[in-house]
Amino acid sequence: MNKLLTLLCFCLLANLLTAQDQEQLQDLQVDVIYLASDYLEGRLTGTKGEEMAAQYIVSRFKEAGLTPMGGEQGDWYQMFPFKEMTNPHVTNAAPAREGKGRNVIGYIDNQAETTIIIGAHYDHLGYGSIGSRYTGEPAIHNGADDNASGVAGMIRLAEQLKQSDAKNNNYLFIAFSGEEMGLFGSKHFVKNANIDLTKVNYMLNMDMIGRLNKDKTVIVSGTGTSPAWKPLLDRVKADLNLKTSSSGVGASDHTSFYLESIPSLHFFTGQHDDYHKPIDDSHLINYEGIYEVSELLMRMIKGLDAVGKIKFTKTEDNKERQAARFKVTLGVMPDYTFNGKGMRIDGVIDGRPASKADFKAGDVVIKIGEVDVEDIYGYMEGLSKFNKGDSTKVIVKRGDQELIKQVTF
């Protein structure tokens, strides 16, 4: 009889957890659908759409039970000035915009000595300003993956951590704006922080976590910023396939914190051909994937709860910075989740050298000129050898075939 009662209780608990999980998945979907709706017109920093997105995030932070920590007492917003620079290489480019953006900041005060910062940027490209990969008439860029997905994951963590027994840190949640223009919001925060940055334990950043693939590959950057990261990730990864990078420098808001000597990680489920185009919409999001990535962060936070302040280490960033030296490009989207030899192409941009040479999504670049391409860094090295107008042979694998392509940059 006792065994039967135990079994019944277990079944009831399983049903309850399933219902809770389903409710959380619905919340994730609602958050992404609203933030990535045409109503917000692409959430460009300094626009009405950005302000409306910020108001929505405030309402969700309130529902989660957070305390406002933006600026003046009782304010959720930290305002910052921006000047959006024009592209000097674009003829008849729109004039630079100046204005103010806003970070949205909420807090869980556990009366602890240290604070964990959890962040995600909520701004996007509006109707396709600087950074758009779309070549048609101006159109709303909804940015469902970039980065409504990360904001939804952050809100779920706020709800979970408010109820959690992991109380040995305080939690500061920051929805950054100005990321797309050059990390404006996060840079402003670290230079004008409303908490003592020396007491920040670590920073976790979610940017584009909405396209978890069938292999469950999550790219985690910054694992070299603390010796605590790699053994922890090995313990808590569950069935996720983690692809790690040690550098603390990257094209998202974790970089601002790493440069202040704070251990920092960036979570990312991979590039795709919809990136920075109007077609990055909410119906393409893997909501179970957002849930799984946020659960990974939750397991990490719990796993470090009793450890105290973790150690910061500086990373070797030279390889990651090679991209800045490019003078040419193939015009492809690399598949950053690829673990094989070479650099697999996730998408080909119309009108660029790869498109003209009939490259296809799924092709794996294995040689550029005389440079053997073992991975993404070999790809960077190969490109760095050429100038605009140069021609070379590029070898790609397409299935079992090796194809030689003649490319003019």
Phi, psi and omega in degrees: 000318179296322178295320179296317179298318178298317179297318179297317179298320179297316180296319178297319179295318179299318179296321180296314180296321178298318178295319179295317179299317180297320178296320179293322176297321178295321177298317178301318181293317179299316181299313182292316182299319180292309184297331181259022180274155176301335182304328182266000172052037172087003171054037178293134181306133177087005181251171177299324179297320176297317181298318180293322176297318179297319178298321178296317180297321175302315181298323180286323175298320178297315179299327179284348179089021179280161176256137180295138180219033185285309184199257176296155183306130179086004183253136179273344190257138166248109183278149177213147178279153174216155170225112181276117183280147176277160177276115184292347182265359182256123178291137179058036179295151178297148180294157179299144175258144171235147179175203179232137172250178182218130165274146176249124189231127176232159193221141167245114183262106177261013182058035181265165180284331185238160183230138173261132177258128178240123188226161174197138178275146182246352179283160174215210194256009180061235178267016177103059178276211182304130177107347181291143175257011182265136185251004181272197177295155179309134182212151181296128174259104189281337174057050180295315176279326185244085004219043173301329180298315180294322178295318178299318177297322178295317179297319178298319178297321177300315179297317182289318183288332175298326181265354188282158174269008175278088190249009184273004171224154164275165182230125177246120181255125183233119169266108185274145167248171177075007180296318184294338180268356180128041176060034183303312186294315181289324176297318179295319181299312185292335178274346182224043187293142178264010170227166178283111183295338178290345178257010174281125181287305177195170181235134177241127185238130176246119180220112182065072178245022188257008182231044178304127185271180184294336176277357181055047181273124175241125178271123181243112181256145178102013185292347175273359183280352173201141175292350180284337192291306189297312178297326178294313181299322177299326182283326192248005186290341181055231183264014177281145176262104185266127174249115190253153174225135188282333189296140175273355182259130179195179186269049175205179194290343176300331182302320182300326181278321175303318181292349173259019177063040177248127175305129189217140177232148175238130181249135192204132181261009170115154179284159176206166187288346178277352184305128178057036173232162179297343185274004175282081188247166190293333181289349180266359185279141173268095185290325175297328177294317176301317179302314183293321178294316179295327175295323175301314179297322180297318179295323178296313181299315178295322181294334179257002189301322184264005188276333186090198184285125182276159185279142174265139172228143177280144184250162173278117187248003187299318183296317182294338182272356181299332182302330181292343183270357182297136170253344182224168176212151174283333185084046177230162173258114178293148173268099185287350178271354186289131182250000182274187179280132180103189179236109181280140182269127180268332180197153181242130183271127182303139174082357181262172186307318181295320179296317181295333180266008176066040168288154180233151171301134183101341174298146178245116179285123180242348177203136174236113185061238180262003185263120173287131183260104178272329185199192183299328181286326174295324176298315178299315180299317180300315180296326185293349183276353190238156175244165178302132181097343178290153174238150177201170174264137176238128179259129178233153172260128176235100189068235179266359183265147169254122183247139177258122181246134174268121186240136171245123184278000000 
